[in-house]
Amino acid sequence: MSNRLAKSTSPYLLQHANNPVDWFEWGKEALEKALIEDKPILVSIGYSSCHWCHVMEHESFENEDIAQIMNEYFVCIKVDREERPDVDHIYMEAVQAMRQNGGWPLNVFLTPQQKPFFGGTYFPPKNWAPLLLQIHKTFEQKRAEIDESAEDLKNHLQTTDLHRFAKGDEVVSTKESLDRMFNILENRFDKTWGGIEKAPKFVMPSIWHFVLRYYASTKNQNALHMVKHTLKHMAYGGLYDQLAGGFSRYSVDTKWFAPHFEKMLYDNAQLLSLYSEAYMVTHDELFKNVVYETTEWLKNEMLHPGGGFYSALDADSEGVEGKFYTWTEEEIKMILGDQAEHIINYYHTSPEGNWEHGRNILKLGHESELQPAPDHLKDLHKKLLSVRKKRIRPGLDDKILTGWNAMTVQGLIDAYQAFGDDKFLTLALENISFIESSMIVNGRVSRAFKNKPSETEAFLEDYAYLIQAYTSLYQVTFNEGWLHKAHIWCNYVYEHFYDREDGFFHFSSLSAEQLIAKKKEIFDNVIPASNSVMARNLHTLGLLLDKDEWKDQSIKMTSKLAGLIESEPGYMSHWGILLSEIIYGMSEVVISGEDALNFHHEIHQIFLPFTITLGTRTNSELALLKGRAAKPHQTLIYVCQDKTCKLPVTNPTDAVTQLNNL
């Protein structure tokens, strides 16, 4: 018999729709019930591709006896962290403040007033049932103590990271600040396998975007080595799907060997950008192959018919983590016959398996082997892939999130810029068209889409990445309509998310549901902080639209966090990218004439991270294009900085020379 979650559109909540637990979605009905009945609230937070979420559901939430305890003593609420990151942020911080490890599933006990007093992540059933009874008993017998500690924790949650870390005075950073940031990352670098030296090992793309820009500005060869070394080992480990493309979320070891097999859209979107930029610097064919293969995977497995991209693929199939992606040697021999040894030797499989349950993860592992797969293996790949396609597939989280899709638009634009292949731009345009037609309703953006737009308004993350996507689309198409939309949504964010007291932006809209705390994201993680993305938008749009107040606001936001950016580059790396752009200054490339787009492509064959580009085939009212109307049969390129331009040139090569001299 199904519960209330059967009416949800969230794939994660629907996974729990047949639990005997009397689940509620987060909302008025559940919260009022807790107040009326004076019951503690159990909030259980996860997402559809979360392995341990599935384990706890099977072990505990499907158990009739445990469900009876939960239903009798608690108001039980299920939350999809990807649809409601605002709720997840608050209670994840609460659990970490309790000195518990964070992660998912996140299980937090609240007072009827939504104040947390206890929490943790995965609990096995032998611990979960006794814990429920103990929480109930303590709530009944020591209510005053619980209320007091919960109030203290609420007060802690209402103190923002900005209050803890931002400086009141603006700090002037220098190139030496960037040197210190790089030195910290260099000291934490895994010299053997790449990445940051720890396990589990996450990709953290913005760190390597920062290091790549550090190389571009300093020509520090070790910076380039760190990026190349990391990207190569990631691409040849089990983290990367050797047959179909696309990266898993993280590696459980330091060698990028054994992934946690879930594939997330946001990781792959950012990695399209990172591998494309790395290719522009190195022209390494491996990096190009990764971009093309990952894009094919996105098209084949993650694309909605309307042009949006789904959120994630599960780690599990048939109840086993990684079963869809791994092989026994016997299977390989049955499929490939006499040619099986080529795959066995190339990917280091073994009869007993190199992983669990006698199964093998396809991977390379030694520096000497890090070369693209030989041509003769490609046909063998196809044979293995054709068999794999017939297996029971991992679960697909088919909701579509605005921010993650806008991030994918950016990744596709960066691929288009690197390779000049129209198929990347076509996918990006189809994606942005889906967002506009399906996720923008009545003048605001929805967070999610699953058959219909969700009622939850988009968060700062979504708006910031949408603005970034529009801004980047303008710079590769010179269609000012995209720039106009970026301008409109930037004004919207100022009106609905801005805090005039500290100059930063709330994560949720000022008109959104009032939770016990209102958060502002400043720390970059696997996804950069929404405030860092928004600050970079203001800096770029300030230049493109000649809005000095936006550029100044961006600089103020960055300077208030300068000390933290310098001391913690691992968690402030996207801020570090913006800091680099502020310190080195952005060059403005202005192209006017009928060959404007062709010239743009020629100029951007090389990596120019400290450059914005404007152009028109005719004329434009944009400040940097005024007075530079196109002339018949002539295309002029102006290289400018701080609104001061060099003499125009008619050859892209000459423009690149001027840029290098700057």
C-alpha positions as CSV (number, residue, x, y, z in Angstrom):
1,M,0.0,0.0,0.0
2,S,1.4,3.4,-1.0
3,N,1.9,6.4,1.3
4,R,1.7,10.1,0.6
5,L,4.9,10.1,-1.4
6,A,3.1,8.4,-4.2
7,K,1.9,11.8,-5.3
8,S,5.4,13.3,-5.5
9,T,7.3,13.9,-8.7
10,S,10.7,13.4,-7.1
11,P,12.3,10.1,-8.1
12,Y,13.9,9.9,-4.7
13,L,10.6,10.3,-2.8
14,L,8.9,7.9,-5.2
15,Q,11.4,5.3,-4.2
16,H,9.9,5.4,-0.7
17,A,6.2,5.6,-1.8
18,N,5.5,2.0,-0.8
19,N,7.3,2.1,2.6
20,P,5.1,1.3,5.6
21,V,6.5,4.5,7.1
22,D,3.8,7.3,7.1
23,W,6.1,9.7,5.2
24,F,5.3,13.3,4.5
25,E,6.9,15.7,2.1
26,W,8.5,18.8,3.6
27,G,5.7,21.3,3.9
28,K,2.9,22.9,5.9
29,E,0.9,19.7,6.5
30,A,3.7,17.9,8.2
31,L,5.0,20.8,10.2
32,E,1.6,21.8,11.5
33,K,1.0,18.2,12.5
34,A,4.1,18.2,14.6
35,L,3.1,21.4,16.4
36,I,-0.5,20.2,17.0
37,E,0.5,16.8,18.3
38,D,3.7,18.1,20.0
39,K,5.8,15.3,18.4
40,P,9.4,15.4,17.3
41,I,10.1,15.5,13.6
42,L,12.3,13.0,11.9
43,V,13.7,14.5,8.7
44,S,15.4,11.9,6.4
45,I,17.3,13.5,3.5
46,G,18.9,11.8,0.5
47,Y,18.8,11.6,-3.3
48,S,17.8,8.9,-5.8
49,S,21.3,7.7,-6.8
50,C,22.6,7.5,-3.2
51,H,23.7,3.9,-2.4
52,W,23.4,4.1,1.4
53,C,20.0,5.7,1.1
54,H,18.9,2.6,-0.7
55,V,20.5,0.4,2.0
56,M,18.8,2.1,4.9
57,E,15.5,2.1,3.1
58,H,15.6,-1.6,2.5
59,E,16.9,-2.5,6.0
60,S,14.8,-0.1,8.1
61,F,12.1,1.9,6.2
62,E,10.7,-1.3,4.6
63,N,10.6,-3.0,8.0
64,E,7.1,-3.1,9.4
65,D,8.2,-3.2,13.1
66,I,10.6,-0.2,12.7
67,A,8.0,1.7,10.6
68,Q,5.5,1.3,13.5
69,I,7.9,2.9,15.9
70,M,8.6,5.8,13.5
71,N,4.9,6.3,12.8
72,E,3.8,6.2,16.5
73,Y,6.4,8.6,18.0
74,F,7.5,10.9,15.1
75,V,6.3,13.0,12.2
76,C,8.4,11.5,9.5
77,I,9.5,13.7,6.5
78,K,11.4,12.6,3.4
79,V,13.4,15.3,1.6
80,D,15.1,15.1,-1.8
81,R,18.3,17.1,-1.2
82,E,18.5,18.0,-4.9
83,E,15.0,19.5,-5.0
84,R,15.3,21.2,-1.5
85,P,19.0,22.0,-1.0
86,D,17.9,24.8,1.3
87,V,16.6,22.3,3.8
88,D,19.6,20.0,3.3
89,H,22.1,22.8,3.9
90,I,20.6,23.8,7.3
91,Y,20.4,20.3,8.7
92,M,23.7,19.1,7.3
93,E,25.3,22.0,9.1
94,A,23.4,21.1,12.2
95,V,24.7,17.5,12.2
96,Q,28.3,18.7,11.6
97,A,27.9,21.1,14.5
98,M,27.0,18.1,16.6
99,R,30.4,16.8,15.6
100,Q,28.9,14.0,13.6
101,N,30.1,13.1,10.1
102,G,28.0,14.6,7.3
103,G,26.7,12.5,4.4
104,W,23.6,10.9,3.0
105,P,21.2,9.6,4.0
106,L,21.0,12.4,6.6
107,N,18.7,11.6,9.5
108,V,17.9,14.5,11.8
109,F,15.6,14.8,14.8
110,L,13.9,18.2,15.3
111,T,11.6,19.7,17.9
112,P,8.1,20.5,16.7
113,Q,9.5,24.0,16.0
114,Q,12.0,22.6,13.4
115,K,15.0,23.0,15.7
116,P,17.5,20.1,15.4
117,F,18.7,18.3,18.5
118,F,20.2,15.0,17.3
119,G,21.3,13.6,13.9
120,G,23.5,11.4,11.9
121,T,23.8,9.6,8.6
122,Y,23.3,5.9,7.9
123,F,22.2,3.8,10.9
124,P,22.0,-0.1,10.6
125,P,18.6,-1.5,11.8
126,K,20.1,-3.0,15.0
127,N,21.0,0.6,16.0
128,W,18.1,2.5,14.4
129,A,15.2,0.9,16.2
130,P,16.8,1.3,19.7
131,L,17.8,4.9,18.8
132,L,14.2,5.8,17.9
133,L,13.0,4.5,21.2
134,Q,15.7,6.3,23.1
135,I,15.0,9.6,21.3
136,H,11.3,9.2,22.1
137,K,12.0,8.5,25.8
138,T,14.5,11.4,26.1
139,F,12.0,13.7,24.4
140,E,9.3,12.8,26.9
141,Q,11.5,12.9,30.0
142,K,14.1,15.6,29.3
143,R,12.1,18.0,27.1
144,A,13.5,21.1,28.7
145,E,17.1,20.1,28.2
146,I,16.3,19.2,24.5
147,D,14.6,22.5,23.9
148,E,17.5,24.4,25.4
149,S,20.2,22.6,23.4
150,A,18.0,22.9,20.2
151,E,17.7,26.6,20.8
152,D,21.5,27.0,21.1
153,L,22.0,25.0,17.9
154,K,19.4,27.2,16.1
155,N,21.3,30.3,17.2
156,H,24.5,28.7,15.8
157,L,22.8,28.0,12.5
158,Q,21.6,31.6,12.2
159,T,25.1,32.8,12.5
160,T,26.2,32.8,8.8
161,D,29.6,31.8,7.5
162,L,30.0,35.4,6.4
163,H,29.8,36.5,10.1
164,R,32.4,33.9,11.0
165,F,34.9,34.5,8.2
166,A,34.4,37.7,6.2
167,K,36.4,40.7,7.1
168,G,34.7,44.1,7.5
169,D,37.5,45.9,5.8
170,E,38.3,45.3,2.1
171,V,41.6,43.6,1.5
172,V,43.8,44.4,-1.5
173,S,45.2,41.1,-2.9
174,T,48.3,40.8,-5.1
175,K,49.9,38.3,-7.4
176,E,51.7,37.1,-4.3
177,S,48.3,36.1,-2.9
178,L,47.8,33.8,-5.9
179,D,51.3,32.4,-5.4
180,R,50.5,31.5,-1.8
181,M,47.2,29.8,-2.9
182,F,49.0,27.7,-5.5
183,N,51.7,26.7,-3.0
184,I,49.1,25.4,-0.6
185,L,47.5,23.3,-3.4
186,E,50.9,22.2,-4.6
187,N,51.7,20.9,-1.1
188,R,48.4,19.0,-0.9
189,F,48.8,17.5,-4.4
190,D,49.1,13.7,-4.9
191,K,52.3,13.5,-6.9
192,T,51.6,9.8,-7.8
193,W,48.0,9.8,-8.8
194,G,47.0,13.4,-9.2
195,G,44.2,15.2,-7.4
196,I,44.3,16.3,-3.8
197,E,46.0,13.7,-1.6
198,K,43.3,12.0,0.4
199,A,40.6,9.4,0.1
200,P,37.8,9.3,-0.9
201,K,39.0,11.4,-3.8
202,F,36.6,13.9,-5.3
203,V,37.1,15.7,-8.6
204,M,36.7,19.3,-7.4
205,P,36.9,20.8,-11.0
206,S,37.2,24.4,-9.8
207,I,40.5,23.7,-8.2
208,W,42.0,22.7,-11.5
209,H,40.3,25.6,-13.3
210,F,42.1,27.8,-10.9
211,V,45.5,26.0,-11.3
212,L,45.1,26.2,-15.1
213,R,44.7,30.0,-14.9
214,Y,47.6,30.2,-12.5
215,Y,49.7,28.4,-15.2
216,A,48.3,30.8,-17.9
217,S,49.4,33.8,-15.9
218,T,52.8,32.6,-14.5
219,K,53.9,29.8,-17.0
220,N,54.7,27.8,-13.8
221,Q,55.3,24.3,-15.4
222,N,54.5,22.4,-12.2
223,A,51.0,24.0,-12.3
224,L,50.4,22.6,-15.8
225,H,51.9,19.3,-14.7
226,M,49.4,19.1,-11.8
227,V,46.4,19.6,-14.1
228,K,47.6,17.2,-16.8
229,H,48.6,14.5,-14.3
230,T,45.3,14.7,-12.6
231,L,43.2,14.7,-15.7
232,K,45.1,11.8,-17.2
233,H,44.8,9.6,-14.2
234,M,41.1,10.4,-13.8
235,A,40.5,9.5,-17.4
236,Y,42.3,6.1,-17.1
237,G,41.0,5.0,-13.7
238,G,37.7,3.3,-12.9
239,L,36.3,6.8,-12.2
240,Y,35.8,7.2,-16.0
241,D,33.5,4.8,-17.9
242,Q,36.0,3.4,-20.3
243,L,33.3,2.0,-22.6
244,A,30.6,4.8,-22.8
245,G,32.2,7.9,-21.4
246,G,31.2,10.0,-18.4
247,F,32.6,10.2,-14.9
248,S,31.4,8.8,-11.6
249,R,31.0,11.1,-8.6
250,Y,34.2,10.1,-6.7
251,S,36.8,7.4,-6.1
252,V,36.8,5.6,-2.8
253,D,40.6,5.2,-3.1
254,T,43.5,7.6,-3.9
255,K,44.1,6.0,-7.4
256,W,40.9,7.0,-9.1
257,F,40.4,3.2,-9.4
258,A,37.2,2.2,-7.5
259,P,34.4,4.7,-8.1
260,H,31.2,5.2,-6.2
261,F,29.4,4.4,-9.4
262,E,26.7,7.0,-9.4
263,K,27.1,9.5,-12.3
264,M,26.0,13.1,-11.6
265,L,25.2,15.7,-14.2
266,Y,26.9,18.5,-12.4
267,D,30.3,16.6,-12.3
268,N,30.2,15.8,-16.0
269,A,29.1,19.3,-16.9
270,Q,32.1,20.9,-15.1
271,L,34.4,18.3,-16.5
272,L,33.4,19.1,-20.1
273,S,34.6,22.6,-19.3
274,L,37.8,21.5,-17.6
275,Y,38.9,18.9,-20.2
276,S,38.1,21.4,-23.0
277,E,40.2,24.1,-21.4
278,A,43.1,21.6,-20.8
279,Y,42.9,20.7,-24.5
280,M,43.3,24.3,-25.5
281,V,46.5,24.5,-23.5
282,T,48.0,21.1,-24.3
283,H,46.3,19.9,-27.5
284,D,46.4,16.5,-25.9
285,E,44.1,14.1,-27.9
286,L,43.1,12.3,-24.8
287,F,41.4,15.4,-23.4
288,K,39.5,15.8,-26.7
289,N,38.4,12.2,-26.6
290,V,37.1,12.5,-23.1
291,V,35.0,15.6,-24.1
292,Y,33.5,13.9,-27.1
293,E,32.8,10.6,-25.3
294,T,31.3,12.3,-22.3
295,T,29.1,14.4,-24.6
296,E,27.9,11.2,-26.4
297,W,27.1,9.6,-23.0
298,L,25.1,12.7,-22.1
299,K,23.2,12.5,-25.4
300,N,22.6,8.7,-25.2
301,E,21.7,8.3,-21.6
302,M,20.8,11.6,-20.0
303,L,18.9,13.6,-22.6
304,H,15.2,14.4,-22.3
305,P,13.4,14.5,-25.7
306,G,12.9,18.2,-25.2
307,G,16.6,19.0,-24.8
308,G,17.0,19.1,-21.0
309,F,19.4,16.8,-19.2
310,Y,18.5,14.4,-16.4
311,S,20.1,14.6,-13.0
312,A,21.9,11.3,-12.2
313,L,22.4,7.6,-12.8
314,D,22.3,5.3,-9.7
315,A,25.3,3.5,-8.5
316,D,23.3,0.3,-8.1
317,S,21.5,-2.1,-10.4
318,E,19.9,-5.4,-9.3
319,G,20.7,-4.3,-5.7
320,V,24.5,-4.4,-6.3
321,E,26.8,-1.4,-6.6
322,G,28.6,-1.2,-9.9
323,K,27.1,-4.4,-11.4
324,F,26.1,-2.7,-14.6
325,Y,29.7,-1.4,-15.2
326,T,31.9,-4.3,-14.1
327,W,32.9,-7.6,-15.6
328,T,34.1,-11.1,-14.8
329,E,36.9,-12.4,-17.0
330,E,34.7,-15.3,-17.9
331,E,32.1,-12.8,-19.4
332,I,34.8,-11.0,-21.3
333,K,36.1,-14.3,-22.8
334,M,32.6,-15.5,-23.7
335,I,31.9,-12.2,-25.6
336,L,35.3,-11.6,-27.3
337,G,36.6,-15.1,-27.7
338,D,40.2,-15.2,-29.0
339,Q,40.4,-11.4,-28.8
340,A,39.6,-11.2,-25.1
341,E,43.2,-11.1,-24.0
342,H,43.6,-7.6,-25.6
343,I,41.0,-6.2,-23.1
344,I,42.2,-8.4,-20.2
345,N,45.8,-7.1,-20.6
346,Y,44.9,-3.5,-21.4
347,Y,42.5,-3.0,-18.5
348,H,44.2,-5.1,-15.9
349,T,41.4,-7.6,-15.2
350,S,42.1,-10.8,-13.4
351,P,40.3,-14.2,-13.0
352,E,39.5,-13.5,-9.4
353,G,38.5,-9.9,-10.1
354,N,40.3,-6.7,-9.3
355,W,37.3,-5.5,-7.3
356,E,34.4,-7.1,-5.4
357,H,32.4,-10.3,-6.0
358,G,34.9,-11.6,-8.5
359,R,34.2,-8.6,-10.8
360,N,36.6,-6.3,-12.6
361,I,36.6,-2.6,-13.1
362,L,38.1,-1.6,-16.5
363,K,41.0,0.7,-15.8
364,L,44.6,1.6,-16.6
365,G,46.9,2.4,-13.8
366,H,50.5,3.1,-14.6
367,E,52.0,6.3,-16.0
368,S,53.7,4.4,-18.9
369,E,50.3,3.1,-20.1
370,L,48.5,6.4,-20.1
371,Q,47.9,6.6,-23.8
372,P,44.6,6.5,-25.8
373,A,43.1,3.1,-26.4
374,P,44.6,1.6,-29.7
375,D,42.3,1.5,-32.7
376,H,42.0,-2.3,-32.5
377,L,40.3,-2.0,-29.1
378,K,37.5,0.2,-30.3
379,D,35.7,-2.7,-32.0
380,L,36.1,-4.7,-28.8
381,H,34.7,-1.8,-26.8
382,K,31.6,-1.8,-29.1
383,K,31.0,-5.6,-28.5
384,L,31.3,-5.2,-24.7
385,L,29.0,-2.2,-24.8
386,S,26.4,-3.9,-26.9
387,V,26.2,-6.6,-24.2
388,R,26.2,-4.1,-21.4
389,K,23.3,-2.3,-22.9
390,K,21.2,-5.5,-22.4
391,R,21.8,-5.6,-18.7
392,I,19.4,-4.3,-16.1
393,R,20.2,-0.6,-16.0
394,P,20.9,1.5,-12.9
395,G,18.1,3.8,-11.9
396,L,17.8,7.1,-13.7
397,D,16.9,10.2,-11.7
398,D,14.9,11.8,-14.5
399,K,14.1,15.1,-12.8
400,I,15.7,18.1,-14.5
401,L,17.4,20.8,-12.4
402,T,17.8,24.3,-13.7
403,G,21.3,25.0,-12.2
404,W,22.8,21.7,-13.3
405,N,21.4,22.2,-16.8
406,A,22.7,25.7,-17.1
407,M,26.1,24.3,-15.9
408,T,25.9,21.8,-18.8
409,V,25.2,24.7,-21.2
410,Q,28.5,26.2,-20.0
411,G,30.3,22.9,-20.5
412,L,29.0,22.6,-24.0
413,I,30.0,26.2,-24.8
414,D,33.5,25.6,-23.6
415,A,33.7,22.4,-25.8
416,Y,32.4,24.4,-28.7
417,Q,35.1,27.1,-28.1
418,A,37.8,24.5,-27.9
419,F,36.9,22.3,-30.9
420,G,34.8,24.6,-33.1
421,D,32.3,21.7,-33.6
422,D,28.7,23.0,-34.1
423,K,27.2,19.9,-32.4
424,F,28.3,21.3,-29.0
425,L,26.6,24.6,-29.6
426,T,23.5,22.9,-31.0
427,L,23.1,20.9,-27.8
428,A,23.7,24.0,-25.7
429,L,21.0,25.9,-27.6
430,E,18.5,23.0,-27.3
431,N,19.3,22.8,-23.5
432,I,18.7,26.6,-22.9
433,S,15.6,26.4,-25.0
434,F,14.2,23.6,-22.7
435,I,15.0,25.7,-19.6
436,E,13.1,28.7,-21.1
437,S,10.1,26.7,-22.3
438,S,9.7,24.4,-19.4
439,M,11.3,25.9,-16.3
440,I,10.5,29.6,-16.4
441,V,7.0,30.3,-15.3
442,N,5.2,33.6,-14.6
443,G,8.4,35.6,-14.4
444,R,10.5,33.3,-12.2
445,V,12.6,30.1,-12.6
446,S,11.6,26.8,-11.1
447,R,14.2,24.6,-9.4
448,A,13.1,21.4,-11.0
449,F,11.1,19.8,-13.8
450,K,9.5,16.3,-13.8
451,N,6.6,16.2,-16.2
452,K,5.9,19.7,-15.0
453,P,7.8,22.6,-13.4
454,S,8.1,22.2,-9.6
455,E,6.4,24.7,-7.3
456,T,9.8,25.4,-5.6
457,E,11.4,28.5,-6.9
458,A,15.0,28.2,-8.1
459,F,17.7,29.0,-5.7
460,L,20.7,31.3,-6.1
461,E,22.7,28.4,-7.6
462,D,20.2,28.1,-10.4
463,Y,19.9,31.8,-11.2
464,A,23.7,32.2,-11.0
465,Y,24.4,29.4,-13.5
466,L,21.6,30.5,-15.8
467,I,23.1,34.0,-15.9
468,Q,26.5,32.5,-16.6
469,A,25.1,30.4,-19.4
470,Y,23.4,33.4,-21.1
471,T,26.6,35.5,-20.7
472,S,28.7,32.8,-22.3
473,L,26.2,32.2,-25.1
474,Y,26.5,35.8,-26.0
475,Q,30.3,35.6,-26.2
476,V,30.3,32.7,-28.7
477,T,27.3,33.9,-30.8
478,F,27.3,37.7,-30.5
479,N,23.5,37.4,-30.2
480,E,22.7,40.3,-27.9
481,G,19.4,38.7,-26.9
482,W,21.4,36.4,-24.6
483,L,23.1,39.3,-23.0
484,H,19.8,41.0,-22.5
485,K,18.5,38.0,-20.7
486,A,21.5,37.8,-18.4
487,H,20.9,41.5,-17.6
488,I,17.3,40.8,-16.7
489,W,18.0,37.9,-14.4
490,C,20.8,39.7,-12.8
491,N,18.5,42.5,-11.8
492,Y,16.0,39.9,-10.6
493,V,18.6,38.3,-8.3
494,Y,19.4,41.7,-6.9
495,E,15.8,42.3,-6.2
496,H,15.0,38.9,-4.7
497,F,18.2,37.5,-3.1
498,Y,20.4,40.5,-2.2
499,D,21.3,41.4,1.4
500,R,22.1,45.1,1.5
501,E,23.7,44.8,4.9
502,D,26.6,42.6,4.0
503,G,26.6,42.8,0.2
504,F,26.1,39.1,-0.5
505,F,23.2,37.0,-1.7
506,H,20.9,34.6,0.2
507,F,20.7,31.1,-1.1
508,S,16.9,31.2,-1.3
509,S,14.7,34.0,-2.4
510,L,13.5,36.7,0.1
511,S,10.0,35.5,-0.6
512,A,10.7,31.8,-0.1
513,E,9.5,29.7,2.8
514,Q,11.1,30.9,6.1
515,L,13.1,28.1,7.5
516,I,14.9,28.3,10.9
517,A,17.9,29.9,9.3
518,K,18.6,31.7,6.0
519,K,21.9,30.6,4.5
520,K,24.4,32.2,2.2
521,E,26.8,29.9,0.4
522,I,30.4,31.0,0.3
523,F,32.4,27.8,0.3
524,D,33.2,26.2,-3.0
525,N,32.8,22.4,-3.0
526,V,32.1,19.9,-5.8
527,I,29.8,22.6,-7.0
528,P,31.2,26.2,-6.6
529,A,29.4,28.3,-4.1
530,S,26.5,30.2,-5.5
531,N,27.9,33.5,-4.2
532,S,31.2,32.9,-6.0
533,V,29.4,32.2,-9.3
534,M,27.2,35.3,-8.8
535,A,30.2,37.5,-8.0
536,R,32.0,36.3,-11.1
537,N,28.8,37.1,-13.1
538,L,28.8,40.6,-11.8
539,H,32.4,41.1,-12.7
540,T,31.9,39.8,-16.3
541,L,28.6,41.6,-16.9
542,G,30.0,44.7,-15.4
543,L,32.6,44.7,-18.2
544,L,30.3,43.6,-21.0
545,L,27.5,46.0,-20.1
546,D,29.7,48.8,-18.8
547,K,28.1,48.7,-15.3
548,D,30.9,49.7,-13.0
549,E,28.7,49.3,-9.9
550,W,28.3,45.6,-10.6
551,K,32.1,45.1,-11.2
552,D,32.8,47.1,-8.0
553,Q,30.3,44.9,-6.0
554,S,32.1,41.8,-7.3
555,I,35.4,43.2,-6.1
556,K,34.0,44.1,-2.7
557,M,32.6,40.6,-2.2
558,T,35.9,39.0,-3.1
559,S,38.0,41.4,-1.0
560,K,35.9,40.7,2.1
561,L,36.8,37.0,1.8
562,A,40.4,37.6,0.6
563,G,42.0,36.1,3.7
564,L,39.9,33.0,3.5
565,I,40.4,32.6,-0.2
566,E,44.2,32.8,0.3
567,S,44.3,30.4,3.2
568,E,41.8,27.8,2.0
569,P,42.1,27.5,-1.7
570,G,40.7,24.0,-1.7
571,Y,37.3,25.3,-0.6
572,M,37.6,28.8,-2.2
573,S,38.9,27.9,-5.6
574,H,36.1,29.5,-7.7
575,W,36.6,32.7,-5.7
576,G,40.3,32.2,-6.5
577,I,39.5,32.2,-10.3
578,L,37.6,35.5,-9.8
579,L,40.5,36.9,-7.7
580,S,42.9,36.0,-10.5
581,E,40.7,37.9,-13.0
582,I,40.6,40.9,-10.7
583,I,44.3,41.0,-10.1
584,Y,45.4,40.4,-13.7
585,G,42.6,42.4,-15.2
586,M,40.3,41.3,-18.0
587,S,41.2,42.1,-21.6
588,E,38.3,43.1,-23.9
589,V,38.3,41.8,-27.5
590,V,35.9,43.8,-29.6
591,I,35.2,42.5,-33.1
592,S,33.2,44.5,-35.7
593,G,32.5,43.3,-39.2
594,E,31.0,40.5,-41.3
595,D,33.7,38.0,-40.3
596,A,33.2,38.7,-36.5
597,L,32.3,35.1,-35.6
598,N,35.0,33.5,-37.7
599,F,37.6,35.9,-36.2
600,H,36.4,35.0,-32.8
601,H,36.9,31.3,-33.4
602,E,40.4,31.9,-34.7
603,I,41.4,34.0,-31.8
604,H,40.1,31.5,-29.2
605,Q,42.0,28.6,-30.6
606,I,44.3,29.2,-27.7
607,F,43.4,29.5,-24.0
608,L,42.6,33.1,-23.1
609,P,41.1,32.9,-19.6
610,F,41.5,36.6,-18.8
611,T,39.5,37.8,-21.9
612,I,35.9,38.7,-22.6
613,T,34.7,39.0,-26.2
614,L,32.1,41.3,-27.8
615,G,31.2,41.5,-31.4
616,T,28.8,42.5,-34.1
617,R,28.4,42.0,-37.8
618,T,26.8,45.4,-38.2
619,N,26.5,47.8,-35.3
620,S,25.6,47.8,-31.6
621,E,24.7,50.0,-28.7
622,L,26.9,48.2,-26.3
623,A,29.4,50.7,-24.8
624,L,32.5,49.0,-26.1
625,L,31.0,48.6,-29.6
626,K,29.7,52.2,-29.9
627,G,31.5,54.1,-32.6
628,R,32.9,50.9,-34.0
629,A,30.3,50.1,-36.6
630,A,31.2,47.5,-39.2
631,K,32.7,48.8,-42.4
632,P,31.9,47.2,-45.8
633,H,34.1,44.2,-46.5
634,Q,36.3,44.8,-43.5
635,T,36.4,43.2,-40.0
636,L,38.3,45.1,-37.3
637,I,39.5,43.7,-34.0
638,Y,40.1,46.0,-31.1
639,V,42.1,44.7,-28.1
640,C,41.2,46.8,-25.0
641,Q,41.8,46.9,-21.3
642,D,40.0,49.2,-18.8
643,K,38.0,50.7,-21.8
644,T,41.3,51.8,-23.5
645,C,41.9,50.2,-26.8
646,K,44.9,49.6,-29.0
647,L,44.8,50.5,-32.7
648,P,42.5,48.1,-34.5
649,V,43.9,45.2,-36.5
650,T,42.4,43.1,-39.3
651,N,44.1,39.8,-38.6
652,P,43.3,37.5,-35.6
653,T,47.0,36.6,-35.2
654,D,47.8,40.2,-34.7
655,A,45.1,40.5,-32.1
656,V,46.5,37.5,-30.2
657,T,49.9,39.2,-30.3
658,Q,48.4,42.3,-28.7
659,L,46.7,40.2,-26.1
660,N,49.9,38.5,-25.2
661,N,51.7,41.8,-24.9
662,L,49.1,43.0,-22.4
